[in-house]
Amino acid sequence: MEEYAREPCPWRIVDDCGGAFTMGAIGGAVFQSIKGFRNAPIGINRRLLGSLAAVKERAPVVGGNFAVWGGLFSTIDCTMVHIRKKEDPWNSITSGALTGAILAVRNGAGAMVGSAVIGGVLLALIEGVGILFTRYSAEQFKPINPQMEDPSQLSQSGPFGNQQYQ
């Protein structure tokens, strides 16, 4: 099952890294603005300034962390595609597990195993939902007429029997 909507592998890494940074920066800005607003001193001006300061300080860091995860995941995924010569959900699941393990390497072997399991399970859930969604949407476009499903039912005959169209 090849994904035709995605870029080829060398460009996919850069694309996924940039997309992950953007997602992390936007999500980090939302989260940090709420956190900064709540932790600032009382007064609307102070709270807004505290919110802005928290966003400026932490949102790029969160975006950078997401970019590292996305870039590493995409690099491992492209490597798996190159080694296995096919694109399937197992590449993503393995990439999620290896990414989790590599990012937890400084915390020891136990943390690596735990992060690998979490990364693999998370990507397996994402891939499973994607497969289910694809199958569900394909069911919607099945022909209503059951005779149209079997190509052997279709013939070259005309509307009144075995007459050929002229």
DSSP file with accessible surface (Angstrom, degrees, kcal/mol):
  #  RESIDUE AA STRUCTURE BP1 BP2  ACC     N-H-->O    O-->H-N    N-H-->O    O-->H-N    TCO  KAPPA ALPHA  PHI   PSI    X-CA   Y-CA   Z-CA
    1    1 A M              0   0  150      0, 0.0     2,-0.4     0, 0.0    85,-0.0   0.000 360.0 360.0 360.0 105.1    0.0    0.0    0.0
    2    2 A E        -     0   0  116     84,-0.1     2,-0.8    86,-0.0    86,-0.0  -0.781 360.0-132.3 -97.5 141.5    1.9    3.0   -1.2
    3    3 A E    >   +     0   0   71     -2,-0.4     3,-0.6     1,-0.2    85,-0.0  -0.800  23.9 178.8 -94.3 107.9    1.0    6.5   -0.2
    4    4 A Y  T 3  S+     0   0  195     -2,-0.8    -1,-0.2     1,-0.2    -2,-0.0   0.663  72.7  66.9 -83.4 -16.2    0.8    8.6   -3.3
    5    5 A A  T 3  S+     0   0  106      2,-0.1    -1,-0.2     0, 0.0     2,-0.2   0.578  89.3  81.9 -82.4  -7.5   -0.1   11.9   -1.6
    6    6 A R  S <  S-     0   0   70     -3,-0.6     3,-0.1     1,-0.1     6,-0.1  -0.588  84.3-103.3-100.3 161.2    3.2   12.2    0.2
    7    7 A E        -     0   0   96     -2,-0.2    -1,-0.1     1,-0.1     5,-0.1  -0.307  48.6 -86.4 -70.8 161.2    6.5   13.5   -0.9
    8    8 A P    >>  -     0   0   80      0, 0.0     4,-2.1     0, 0.0     3,-0.7  -0.289  55.0 -92.2 -65.4 160.8    9.4   11.2   -1.9
    9    9 A a  H 3> S+     0   0   31      1,-0.2     4,-1.4     2,-0.2    69,-0.1   0.792 119.4  50.5 -54.2 -46.8   11.5   10.1    1.1
   10   10 A P  H 3> S+     0   0   93      0, 0.0     4,-0.9     0, 0.0    -1,-0.2   0.938 119.3  39.4 -61.0 -37.4   14.3   12.7    1.2
   11   11 A W  H <> S+     0   0  168     -3,-0.7     4,-2.5     1,-0.2    -2,-0.2   0.767 105.9  67.0 -79.4 -25.4   11.8   15.6    1.0
   12   12 A R  H  X S+     0   0    6     -4,-2.1     4,-3.1     1,-0.2     5,-0.3   0.869  96.4  55.7 -62.4 -36.1    9.4   13.8    3.3
   13   13 A I  H  X S+     0   0   47     -4,-1.4     4,-2.4     2,-0.2    -1,-0.2   0.950 111.5  42.0 -62.7 -48.2   11.8   14.1    6.2
   14   14 A V  H  X S+     0   0   97     -4,-0.9     4,-2.6     2,-0.2     5,-0.2   0.921 115.7  50.7 -65.2 -41.7   12.1   17.9    5.8
   15   15 A D  H  X S+     0   0   94     -4,-2.5     4,-2.5     1,-0.2    -2,-0.2   0.933 113.2  44.3 -62.7 -46.6    8.3   18.2    5.3
   16   16 A D  H  X S+     0   0   38     -4,-3.1     4,-2.5     2,-0.2    -1,-0.2   0.879 112.5  52.6 -67.9 -36.3    7.5   16.1    8.4
   17   17 A C  H  X S+     0   0   44     -4,-2.4     4,-2.3    -5,-0.3    -2,-0.2   0.943 113.0  43.7 -64.7 -45.4   10.0   18.0   10.5
   18   18 A G  H  X S+     0   0   35     -4,-2.6     4,-2.4     2,-0.2    -2,-0.2   0.906 114.1  49.9 -66.9 -40.8    8.6   21.4    9.5
   19   19 A G  H  X S+     0   0   40     -4,-2.5     4,-2.6    -5,-0.2    -1,-0.2   0.905 111.3  49.0 -64.1 -40.5    5.0   20.2   10.0
   20   20 A A  H  X S+     0   0   11     -4,-2.5     4,-2.8     2,-0.2    47,-0.2   0.898 110.5  51.1 -67.1 -38.8    5.8   18.8   13.4
   21   21 A F  H  X S+     0   0   87     -4,-2.3     4,-2.9    45,-0.2     5,-0.2   0.940 111.8  47.4 -61.9 -45.4    7.6   22.1   14.4
   22   22 A T  H  X S+     0   0   75     -4,-2.4     4,-2.6     2,-0.2     5,-0.3   0.935 113.3  47.3 -61.7 -45.5    4.5   24.1   13.3
   23   23 A M  H  X S+     0   0  122     -4,-2.6     4,-2.6     1,-0.2     5,-0.3   0.919 115.1  46.3 -62.9 -43.4    2.1   21.8   15.1
   24   24 A G  H  X S+     0   0    1     -4,-2.8     4,-2.7    39,-0.2    39,-0.3   0.890 112.7  49.6 -67.0 -38.8    4.3   21.9   18.3
   25   25 A A  H  X S+     0   0   23     -4,-2.9     4,-2.3    -5,-0.2    -2,-0.2   0.920 114.5  43.9 -68.0 -41.8    4.7   25.7   18.1
   26   26 A I  H  X S+     0   0  109     -4,-2.6     4,-2.3    -5,-0.2    -2,-0.2   0.952 118.1  44.0 -67.6 -47.8    1.0   26.3   17.7
   27   27 A G  H  X S+     0   0   40     -4,-2.6     4,-2.7    -5,-0.3     5,-0.2   0.911 114.9  49.9 -62.8 -40.9    0.0   23.8   20.4
   28   28 A G  H  X S+     0   0    4     -4,-2.7     4,-3.0    -5,-0.3     5,-0.3   0.879 108.7  52.7 -64.6 -38.2    2.7   25.1   22.7
   29   29 A A  H  X S+     0   0   29     -4,-2.3     4,-2.1    -5,-0.2    -2,-0.2   0.929 111.7  45.5 -64.2 -42.3    1.6   28.7   22.2
   30   30 A V  H  X S+     0   0   84     -4,-2.3     4,-1.8     2,-0.2    -2,-0.2   0.961 117.7  42.9 -64.4 -50.2   -2.0   27.8   23.1
   31   31 A F  H  X S+     0   0  129     -4,-2.7     4,-2.5     1,-0.2    -2,-0.2   0.931 116.7  46.6 -63.2 -45.6   -0.9   25.8   26.1
   32   32 A Q  H  X S+     0   0   15     -4,-3.0     4,-3.1    -5,-0.2     5,-0.2   0.829 107.9  56.7 -69.6 -30.9    1.7   28.2   27.3
   33   33 A S  H  X S+     0   0   36     -4,-2.1     4,-2.1    -5,-0.3    -1,-0.2   0.926 110.8  44.1 -66.7 -39.8   -0.6   31.2   26.9
   34   34 A I  H  X S+     0   0   95     -4,-1.8     4,-2.4     2,-0.2    -2,-0.2   0.941 116.3  47.0 -67.1 -45.1   -3.1   29.6   29.2
   35   35 A K  H  X S+     0   0  100     -4,-2.5     4,-1.9     1,-0.2    -2,-0.2   0.920 113.7  47.6 -63.4 -43.9   -0.4   28.6   31.7
   36   36 A G  H  X S+     0   0    9     -4,-3.1     4,-0.8     1,-0.2    15,-0.2   0.876 111.2  51.7 -65.5 -36.7    1.2   32.0   31.6
   37   37 A F  H  < S+     0   0   71     -4,-2.1     3,-0.5    -5,-0.2    -2,-0.2   0.928 112.2  45.4 -65.5 -42.7   -2.2   33.7   32.1
   38   38 A R  H  < S+     0   0  182     -4,-2.4    -2,-0.2     1,-0.2    -1,-0.2   0.827 115.8  45.7 -71.0 -32.3   -3.0   31.6   35.1
   39   39 A N  H  < S+     0   0  119     -4,-1.9    -1,-0.2    -5,-0.2    -2,-0.2   0.512  92.4  98.5 -91.7  -5.4    0.4   32.0   36.7
   40   40 A A  S  < S-     0   0   13     -4,-0.8     7,-0.2    -3,-0.5     3,-0.1  -0.398  85.4 -88.8 -79.1 159.8    0.8   35.8   36.2
   41   41 A P        -     0   0   80      0, 0.0    -1,-0.1     0, 0.0     9,-0.1  -0.208  58.9 -78.5 -62.9 160.9    0.0   38.3   39.0
   42   42 A I  S    S+     0   0  140      4,-0.1     4,-0.1    -3,-0.1     2,-0.1  -0.293  91.3  78.0 -64.7 142.8   -3.6   39.6   39.3
   43   43 A G  S  > S-     0   0   33     -3,-0.1     4,-2.7     2,-0.1     5,-0.2  -0.016  78.6-113.0 122.2 131.4   -4.6   42.3   36.8
   44   44 A I  H  > S+     0   0  105      1,-0.2     4,-2.5     2,-0.2     5,-0.2   0.890 115.1  49.3 -62.9 -39.5   -5.6   41.9   33.2
   45   45 A N  H  > S+     0   0  121      1,-0.2     4,-2.3     2,-0.2    -1,-0.2   0.925 113.5  46.3 -65.9 -42.8   -2.5   43.8   31.8
   46   46 A R  H  > S+     0   0  161      2,-0.2     4,-2.5     1,-0.2    -2,-0.2   0.890 113.0  50.0 -66.3 -38.7   -0.1   41.7   33.9
   47   47 A R  H  X S+     0   0   63     -4,-2.7     4,-2.4     2,-0.2    -2,-0.2   0.910 111.4  47.9 -67.7 -40.8   -1.9   38.5   33.0
   48   48 A L  H  X S+     0   0   96     -4,-2.5     4,-2.5    -5,-0.2    -2,-0.2   0.909 113.9  47.1 -66.1 -40.1   -1.7   39.3   29.3
   49   49 A L  H  X S+     0   0  118     -4,-2.3     4,-2.6     2,-0.2    -2,-0.2   0.887 112.2  50.5 -66.9 -38.7    2.0   40.2   29.5
   50   50 A G  H  X S+     0   0   23     -4,-2.5     4,-2.2     2,-0.2    -2,-0.2   0.894 110.8  49.6 -64.4 -38.8    2.6   37.0   31.5
   51   51 A S  H  X S+     0   0   18     -4,-2.4     4,-2.1   -15,-0.2    -2,-0.2   0.939 112.4  46.9 -64.0 -46.3    0.8   35.0   28.9
   52   52 A L  H  X S+     0   0   94     -4,-2.5     4,-2.6     1,-0.2     5,-0.2   0.908 111.5  51.2 -63.8 -41.2    2.8   36.6   26.1
   53   53 A A  H  X S+     0   0   51     -4,-2.6     4,-2.0     1,-0.2    -1,-0.2   0.909 109.7  49.9 -63.9 -41.1    6.1   36.1   27.9
   54   54 A A  H  X S+     0   0   16     -4,-2.2     4,-2.7     2,-0.2     5,-0.5   0.909 111.4  49.0 -64.5 -39.8    5.4   32.4   28.5
   55   55 A V  H  X S+     0   0   33     -4,-2.1     4,-1.7     1,-0.2    -2,-0.2   0.940 112.0  47.8 -64.9 -46.3    4.5   32.0   24.8
   56   56 A K  H  < S+     0   0  151     -4,-2.6    -1,-0.2     1,-0.2    -2,-0.2   0.848 118.4  42.0 -63.6 -32.3    7.7   33.7   23.6
   57   57 A E  H  < S+     0   0  137     -4,-2.0     4,-0.3    -5,-0.2    -2,-0.2   0.900 128.0  21.0 -82.7 -42.4    9.8   31.7   26.0
   58   58 A R  H  X S+     0   0  100     -4,-2.7     4,-2.3    -5,-0.2     5,-0.2   0.744 102.5  74.5-106.3 -28.9    8.4   28.2   25.7
   59   59 A A  H  X S+     0   0    7     -4,-1.7     4,-2.6    -5,-0.5     5,-0.2   0.914  98.6  49.4 -59.5 -42.1    6.5   27.7   22.5
   60   60 A P  H  > S+     0   0   70      0, 0.0     4,-2.4     0, 0.0    -1,-0.2   0.875 110.3  52.4 -64.2 -31.9    9.6   27.6   20.3
   61   61 A V  H  > S+     0   0   60     -4,-0.3     4,-2.3     2,-0.2    -2,-0.2   0.931 110.5  46.3 -67.3 -45.0   11.1   25.0   22.6
   62   62 A V  H  X S+     0   0   30     -4,-2.3     4,-2.3     2,-0.2     5,-0.2   0.928 113.1  50.7 -62.5 -43.2    7.9   22.8   22.4
   63   63 A G  H  X S+     0   0    0     -4,-2.6     4,-2.4   -39,-0.3   -39,-0.2   0.908 109.4  50.8 -60.5 -41.4    8.0   23.2   18.6
   64   64 A G  H  X S+     0   0   26     -4,-2.4     4,-2.3     2,-0.2    -1,-0.2   0.899 108.8  51.3 -63.6 -39.7   11.7   22.2   18.5
   65   65 A N  H  X S+     0   0  102     -4,-2.3     4,-2.1     1,-0.2    -2,-0.2   0.913 111.4  47.5 -64.2 -41.4   10.9   19.1   20.5
   66   66 A F  H  X S+     0   0   93     -4,-2.3     4,-3.0     1,-0.2   -45,-0.2   0.890 109.9  53.7 -64.6 -39.3    8.1   18.2   18.2
   67   67 A A  H  X S+     0   0   12     -4,-2.4     4,-2.8   -47,-0.2     5,-0.3   0.899 107.6  50.2 -64.1 -39.6   10.4   18.8   15.2
   68   68 A V  H  X S+     0   0   84     -4,-2.3     4,-2.5     2,-0.2     5,-0.3   0.937 113.1  46.2 -62.6 -45.9   13.1   16.4   16.6
   69   69 A W  H  X S+     0   0   90     -4,-2.1     4,-2.7     1,-0.2     5,-0.2   0.948 115.5  45.7 -62.1 -48.1   10.4   13.7   17.1
   70   70 A G  H  X S+     0   0    7     -4,-3.0     4,-2.4     1,-0.2   -53,-0.2   0.902 114.1  47.9 -64.0 -41.2    9.0   14.2   13.6
   71   71 A G  H  X S+     0   0   11     -4,-2.8     4,-2.3    -5,-0.2    -1,-0.2   0.917 114.5  45.5 -66.5 -43.5   12.3   14.4   11.9
   72   72 A L  H  X S+     0   0   44     -4,-2.5     4,-2.5    -5,-0.3     5,-0.2   0.928 113.9  49.4 -65.8 -44.8   13.6   11.2   13.6
   73   73 A F  H  X S+     0   0   23     -4,-2.7     4,-2.6    -5,-0.3    -2,-0.2   0.940 113.3  46.3 -58.5 -47.3   10.4    9.4   13.0
   74   74 A S  H  X S+     0   0    0     -4,-2.4     4,-2.7    -5,-0.2    -1,-0.2   0.882 110.8  52.5 -66.7 -37.3   10.4   10.3    9.3
   75   75 A T  H  X S+     0   0   56     -4,-2.3     4,-2.1     2,-0.2    -1,-0.2   0.931 112.6  44.5 -63.5 -45.3   14.0    9.4    8.9
   76   76 A I  H  X S+     0   0   20     -4,-2.5     4,-2.6     2,-0.2    -2,-0.2   0.916 112.8  52.5 -65.9 -39.7   13.5    5.9   10.4
   77   77 A D  H  X S+     0   0    4     -4,-2.6     4,-2.3    -5,-0.2    -2,-0.2   0.931 110.4  46.9 -62.3 -44.9   10.3    5.5    8.3
   78   78 A a  H  X S+     0   0   12     -4,-2.7     4,-2.3     1,-0.2    -1,-0.2   0.878 111.3  52.1 -65.3 -36.8   12.2    6.3    5.1
   79   79 A T  H  X S+     0   0   70     -4,-2.1     4,-2.6     2,-0.2    -2,-0.2   0.914 109.5  49.4 -64.3 -41.4   15.0    4.0    6.1
   80   80 A M  H  X S+     0   0   34     -4,-2.6     4,-2.9     2,-0.2     6,-0.3   0.898 109.8  51.2 -64.1 -40.1   12.4    1.2    6.7
   81   81 A V  H  X S+     0   0   24     -4,-2.3     4,-1.7     1,-0.2     5,-0.4   0.924 112.2  47.3 -62.5 -41.6   10.8    1.9    3.3
   82   82 A H  H  < S+     0   0  131     -4,-2.3    -2,-0.2     2,-0.2    -1,-0.2   0.917 116.9  42.0 -67.4 -41.9   14.3    1.6    1.7
   83   83 A I  H  < S+     0   0  118     -4,-2.6    -2,-0.2     1,-0.2    -1,-0.2   0.937 123.6  35.7 -71.3 -46.6   15.2   -1.6    3.5
   84   84 A R  H  < S-     0   0   80     -4,-2.9    -1,-0.2    -5,-0.2    -2,-0.2   0.624  95.4-137.8 -85.0 -16.3   11.9   -3.4    3.1
   85   85 A K  S  < S+     0   0  155     -4,-1.7     2,-0.3    -5,-0.3    -3,-0.2   0.781  72.7  79.1  62.6  27.6   11.1   -2.0   -0.4
   86   86 A K  S    S-     0   0  112     -5,-0.4     2,-0.6    -6,-0.3    -2,-0.2  -0.978  71.5-131.2-158.4 153.9    7.4   -1.4    0.6
   87   87 A E        +     0   0   28     -2,-0.3    -6,-0.0    -3,-0.1   -10,-0.0  -0.946  46.0 136.2-108.9 117.4    5.3    1.1    2.5
   88   88 A D    >>  -     0   0   32     -2,-0.6     3,-1.3   -86,-0.0     4,-0.9  -0.906  67.9 -88.3-148.3 173.8    2.9   -0.5    5.0
   89   89 A P  H 3> S+     0   0   27      0, 0.0     4,-2.4     0, 0.0     5,-0.2   0.778 116.9  69.4 -60.2 -25.3    1.7    0.2    8.5
   90   90 A W  H 3> S+     0   0  159      1,-0.2     4,-2.5     2,-0.2     5,-0.2   0.843  94.1  56.5 -64.1 -32.0    4.5   -1.9   10.0
   91   91 A N  H <> S+     0   0    1     -3,-1.3     4,-2.6     2,-0.2    -1,-0.2   0.941 109.9  44.3 -62.0 -45.9    7.0    0.7    8.9
   92   92 A S  H  X S+     0   0    7     -4,-0.9     4,-2.5     2,-0.2    -2,-0.2   0.904 113.8  49.7 -66.5 -41.3    5.2    3.4   10.9
   93   93 A I  H  X S+     0   0   34     -4,-2.4     4,-2.2     2,-0.2    -2,-0.2   0.946 114.3  44.6 -64.0 -45.9    4.7    1.2   13.9
   94   94 A T  H  X S+     0   0   48     -4,-2.5     4,-2.8     1,-0.2     5,-0.2   0.909 112.8  52.3 -64.2 -40.5    8.4    0.2   14.0
   95   95 A S  H  X S+     0   0    0     -4,-2.6     4,-2.5    -5,-0.2    -2,-0.2   0.902 108.8  50.2 -63.6 -40.2    9.4    3.8   13.4
   96   96 A G  H  X S+     0   0    0     -4,-2.5     4,-2.2     2,-0.2    24,-0.3   0.916 112.8  46.7 -63.3 -42.5    7.3    5.0   16.3
   97   97 A A  H  X S+     0   0   25     -4,-2.2     4,-2.2    22,-0.3    -2,-0.2   0.942 115.0  45.2 -66.1 -46.3    8.8    2.3   18.6
   98   98 A L  H  X S+     0   0   77     -4,-2.8     4,-2.8     2,-0.2     5,-0.2   0.887 111.9  52.5 -66.4 -37.5   12.4    3.1   17.5
   99   99 A T  H  X S+     0   0    0     -4,-2.5     4,-2.5    -5,-0.2    -1,-0.2   0.941 110.0  48.7 -62.8 -45.5   11.8    6.8   17.8
  100  100 A G  H  X S+     0   0   10     -4,-2.2     4,-1.0    -5,-0.2    16,-0.3   0.915 113.7  46.9 -59.8 -42.3   10.5    6.4   21.3
  101  101 A A  H  < S+     0   0   14     -4,-2.2     3,-0.5    14,-0.2     4,-0.2   0.928 112.6  48.2 -67.0 -44.8   13.5    4.3   22.3
  102  102 A I  H >< S+     0   0   80     -4,-2.8     3,-1.3     1,-0.2     4,-0.3   0.914 110.3  51.1 -65.2 -40.9   16.1    6.6   20.8
  103  103 A L  H 3< S+     0   0   79     -4,-2.5     3,-0.3     1,-0.3    -1,-0.2   0.731 112.9  47.0 -70.8 -18.0   14.7    9.7   22.4
  104  104 A A  T >< S+     0   0    5     -4,-1.0     3,-1.8    -3,-0.5     4,-0.3   0.300  78.4 108.3-102.2  10.7   14.7    8.0   25.8
  105  105 A V  G X  S+     0   0   83     -3,-1.3     3,-1.2     1,-0.3    -1,-0.2   0.825  72.7  58.0 -62.2 -31.6   18.2    6.6   25.5
  106  106 A R  G 3  S+     0   0  231     -4,-0.3    -1,-0.3    -3,-0.3    -2,-0.1   0.677 100.6  59.0 -72.7 -14.2   19.7    9.1   28.1
  107  107 A N  G <  S-     0   0  129     -3,-1.8     4,-0.3     1,-0.3    -1,-0.2   0.386 114.3-102.1 -96.4   0.9   17.3    7.8   30.7
  108  108 A G    <>  -     0   0   34     -3,-1.2     4,-1.9    -4,-0.3    -1,-0.3  -0.251  40.7 -62.4 105.8 172.5   18.4    4.2   30.6
  109  109 A A  H  > S+     0   0   77      1,-0.2     4,-2.5     2,-0.2     5,-0.2   0.867 127.0  54.6 -66.5 -39.0   17.3    0.8   29.2
  110  110 A G  H  > S+     0   0   63      1,-0.2     4,-2.4     2,-0.2    -1,-0.2   0.922 110.1  46.1 -61.9 -43.7   14.0    0.7   31.2
  111  111 A A  H  > S+     0   0   35     -4,-0.3     4,-2.8     2,-0.2     5,-0.2   0.867 110.5  54.7 -66.6 -35.7   12.9    4.0   29.9
  112  112 A M  H  X S+     0   0   57     -4,-1.9     4,-2.4    -8,-0.2    -2,-0.2   0.933 109.7  45.9 -62.9 -45.1   13.9    3.0   26.4
  113  113 A V  H  X S+     0   0   96     -4,-2.5     4,-2.5     2,-0.2     5,-0.2   0.935 114.4  48.2 -64.2 -45.7   11.7   -0.1   26.5
  114  114 A G  H  X S+     0   0   34     -4,-2.4     4,-2.5     1,-0.2    -2,-0.2   0.928 113.9  45.8 -61.0 -44.8    8.8    1.8   28.0
  115  115 A S  H  X S+     0   0   41     -4,-2.8     4,-2.8     2,-0.2   -14,-0.2   0.865 111.4  53.0 -67.6 -35.1    9.0    4.6   25.4
  116  116 A A  H  X S+     0   0   22     -4,-2.4     4,-2.8   -16,-0.3     5,-0.2   0.925 110.6  46.9 -65.2 -42.9    9.4    2.1   22.6
  117  117 A V  H  X S+     0   0   87     -4,-2.5     4,-2.8     2,-0.2     5,-0.3   0.943 114.4  46.8 -63.8 -45.9    6.2    0.2   23.7
  118  118 A I  H  X S+     0   0  119     -4,-2.5     4,-2.7    -5,-0.2     5,-0.2   0.937 114.3  47.4 -62.6 -45.4    4.3    3.5   24.1
  119  119 A G  H  X S+     0   0    9     -4,-2.8     4,-2.3     2,-0.2   -22,-0.3   0.926 114.5  46.4 -62.6 -42.8    5.5    4.7   20.7
  120  120 A G  H  X S+     0   0   10     -4,-2.8     4,-2.3   -24,-0.3    -2,-0.2   0.927 115.0  45.7 -65.9 -44.3    4.7    1.4   18.9
  121  121 A V  H  X S+     0   0   82     -4,-2.8     4,-2.5    -5,-0.2    -2,-0.2   0.921 112.4  51.5 -65.9 -42.6    1.3    1.1   20.5
  122  122 A L  H  X S+     0   0   91     -4,-2.7     4,-2.3    -5,-0.3    -2,-0.2   0.943 113.3  43.9 -60.5 -45.8    0.4    4.8   19.8
  123  123 A L  H  X S+     0   0   11     -4,-2.3     4,-2.8    -5,-0.2     5,-0.2   0.867 110.8  55.3 -69.7 -32.6    1.4    4.4   16.1
  124  124 A A  H  X S+     0   0   39     -4,-2.3     4,-2.6    -5,-0.2    -1,-0.2   0.917 109.3  47.8 -64.3 -40.1   -0.4    1.1   15.9
  125  125 A L  H  X S+     0   0  111     -4,-2.5     4,-2.5     2,-0.2     5,-0.2   0.925 112.6  48.5 -64.3 -44.0   -3.6    2.8   17.1
  126  126 A I  H  X S+     0   0   93     -4,-2.3     4,-2.2     2,-0.2    -2,-0.2   0.936 114.2  45.5 -62.1 -45.9   -3.1    5.6   14.6
  127  127 A E  H  X S+     0   0   35     -4,-2.8     4,-2.4     2,-0.2    -2,-0.2   0.903 112.3  52.3 -65.1 -39.9   -2.6    3.2   11.8
  128  128 A G  H  X S+     0   0   31     -4,-2.6     4,-2.7    -5,-0.2    -2,-0.2   0.920 109.6  47.9 -62.8 -43.5   -5.5    1.1   12.8
  129  129 A V  H  X S+     0   0   97     -4,-2.5     4,-2.7     1,-0.2    -1,-0.2   0.909 111.3  52.0 -64.1 -39.7   -7.9    4.0   12.9
  130  130 A G  H  X S+     0   0   34     -4,-2.2     4,-2.2    -5,-0.2    -2,-0.2   0.915 111.0  46.9 -62.4 -41.7   -6.6    5.1    9.5
  131  131 A I  H  X S+     0   0   56     -4,-2.4     4,-2.6     2,-0.2     5,-0.2   0.930 113.2  48.7 -66.1 -44.3   -7.3    1.6    8.1
  132  132 A L  H  X S+     0   0  120     -4,-2.7     4,-2.6     1,-0.2    -2,-0.2   0.912 111.6  49.6 -61.8 -41.9  -10.7    1.5    9.6
  133  133 A F  H  X S+     0   0  140     -4,-2.7     4,-2.6     2,-0.2     5,-0.2   0.912 111.0  49.9 -63.5 -41.0  -11.5    4.9    8.3
  134  134 A T  H  X S+     0   0   87     -4,-2.2     4,-1.9    -5,-0.2    -2,-0.2   0.927 112.9  46.1 -63.8 -44.2  -10.4    3.9    4.8
  135  135 A R  H  X S+     0   0  172     -4,-2.6     4,-1.7     2,-0.2    -2,-0.2   0.894 112.9  50.0 -66.5 -40.0  -12.5    0.8    4.9
  136  136 A Y  H  X S+     0   0  147     -4,-2.6     4,-1.1    -5,-0.2    -2,-0.2   0.931 111.8  47.2 -64.1 -44.0  -15.5    2.6    6.1
  137  137 A S  H  X S+     0   0   33     -4,-2.6     4,-0.6     1,-0.2    -1,-0.2   0.849 109.6  54.3 -69.4 -29.3  -15.2    5.3    3.5
  138  138 A A  H >< S+     0   0   60     -4,-1.9     3,-0.8     1,-0.2    -1,-0.2   0.863 102.4  58.2 -70.1 -33.4  -14.8    2.6    0.8
  139  139 A E  H >< S+     0   0  115     -4,-1.7     3,-1.2     1,-0.2    -1,-0.2   0.824  97.9  61.6 -63.6 -31.6  -18.0    0.9    1.9
  140  140 A Q  H 3< S+     0   0  114     -4,-1.1    -1,-0.2     1,-0.2    -2,-0.2   0.772 102.5  50.4 -65.5 -27.1  -19.9    4.2    1.3
  141  141 A F  T << S+     0   0  165     -3,-0.8    -1,-0.2    -4,-0.6    -2,-0.2   0.217  78.3 123.1-102.3  15.8  -19.0    4.1   -2.4
  142  142 A K  S <  S-     0   0  110     -3,-1.2     7,-0.0     1,-0.1    -3,-0.0  -0.490  74.4 -95.7 -70.0 148.3  -20.1    0.5   -3.2
  143  143 A P        -     0   0   64      0, 0.0    -1,-0.1     0, 0.0     6,-0.1  -0.349  23.4-144.0 -64.5 143.6  -22.7    0.2   -6.0
  144  144 A I  S    S+     0   0  171     -3,-0.1     5,-0.0     4,-0.0    -2,-0.0   0.885  84.6  76.1 -75.2 -39.6  -26.3    0.0   -4.7
  145  145 A N  S >  S-     0   0   75      1,-0.2     3,-1.4     2,-0.1     4,-0.5  -0.607  73.8-151.7 -74.9 116.6  -27.3   -2.4   -7.5
  146  146 A P  G >> S+     0   0   94      0, 0.0     3,-1.0     0, 0.0     4,-0.6   0.789  93.4  63.3 -63.5 -24.7  -26.0   -5.9   -6.5
  147  147 A Q  G 34 S+     0   0  125      1,-0.2     3,-0.5     2,-0.2     6,-0.2   0.782  94.6  61.7 -68.6 -24.3  -25.8   -6.9  -10.2
  148  148 A M  G <4 S+     0   0   99     -3,-1.4    -1,-0.2     1,-0.2     6,-0.1   0.680  92.3  66.0 -75.1 -15.6  -23.2   -4.1  -10.7
  149  149 A E  T <4 S+     0   0  106     -3,-1.0    -1,-0.2    -4,-0.5    -2,-0.2   0.822  91.9  65.4 -75.0 -31.5  -20.8   -5.7   -8.3
  150  150 A D    ><  -     0   0   69     -4,-0.6     3,-1.7    -3,-0.5     4,-0.5  -0.819  66.7-162.2 -97.9 110.4  -20.2   -8.8  -10.4
  151  151 A P  G >  S+     0   0   99      0, 0.0     3,-1.0     0, 0.0    -1,-0.2   0.771  87.6  67.2 -63.9 -23.2  -18.4   -7.9  -13.7
  152  152 A S  G 3  S+     0   0   91      1,-0.2    -2,-0.0     3,-0.0     0, 0.0   0.735  91.4  63.3 -69.7 -18.6  -19.5  -11.2  -15.3
  153  153 A Q  G <  S+     0   0  114     -3,-1.7     2,-0.4    -6,-0.2    -1,-0.2   0.725  88.6  82.9 -73.6 -24.5  -23.1  -10.0  -15.2
  154  154 A L    <   +     0   0  102     -3,-1.0     2,-0.3    -4,-0.5    -6,-0.0  -0.648  61.6 167.3 -82.5 135.7  -22.3   -7.2  -17.5
  155  155 A S        -     0   0   82     -2,-0.4    -2,-0.0     2,-0.2    -3,-0.0  -0.859  49.6-106.0-137.8 178.2  -22.3   -8.2  -21.2
  156  156 A Q  S    S+     0   0  144     -2,-0.3     9,-0.6     6,-0.0    -2,-0.0   0.344  78.7 120.0 -86.4   3.6  -22.2   -6.6  -24.6
  157  157 A S  B     -A  164   0A  34      7,-0.1     7,-0.2     1,-0.1     5,-0.2  -0.351  62.9-116.7 -73.1 158.3  -25.9   -7.5  -25.2
  158  158 A G    >   -     0   0    9      5,-2.6     3,-1.0     3,-0.2    -1,-0.1  -0.078  38.4 -86.8 -81.3-174.6  -28.5   -4.8  -25.8
  159  159 A P  T 3  S+     0   0   93      0, 0.0    -1,-0.1     0, 0.0     3,-0.1   0.709 122.8  51.9 -71.5 -15.0  -31.5   -3.9  -23.7
  160  160 A F  T 3  S-     0   0  170      1,-0.1     2,-0.5     3,-0.1    -2,-0.1  -0.131 121.6 -78.1-115.9  39.0  -33.7   -6.6  -25.3
  161  161 A G  S <  S-     0   0   37     -3,-1.0    -3,-0.2     1,-0.1    -1,-0.1  -0.895  97.3  -5.4 113.5-133.5  -31.6   -9.7  -25.1
  162  162 A N  S    S+     0   0  151     -2,-0.5     2,-0.3    -5,-0.2    -1,-0.1   0.159  87.1 129.0 -92.9  17.1  -28.6  -10.8  -27.2
  163  163 A Q        -     0   0  118     -5,-0.1    -5,-2.6     1,-0.0     2,-0.3  -0.557  53.1-135.6 -73.1 135.7  -28.8   -7.9  -29.7
  164  164 A Q  B     -A  157   0A 118     -2,-0.3     2,-0.2    -7,-0.2    -7,-0.1  -0.642  22.3-106.2 -88.4 148.3  -25.5   -6.2  -30.1
  165  165 A Y              0   0  167     -9,-0.6    -1,-0.1    -2,-0.3    -9,-0.0  -0.515 360.0 360.0 -70.2 140.3  -25.3   -2.4  -30.3
  166  166 A Q              0   0  236     -2,-0.2    -1,-0.0    -3,-0.0    -3,-0.0  -0.826 360.0 360.0-114.1 360.0  -24.7   -1.1  -33.8
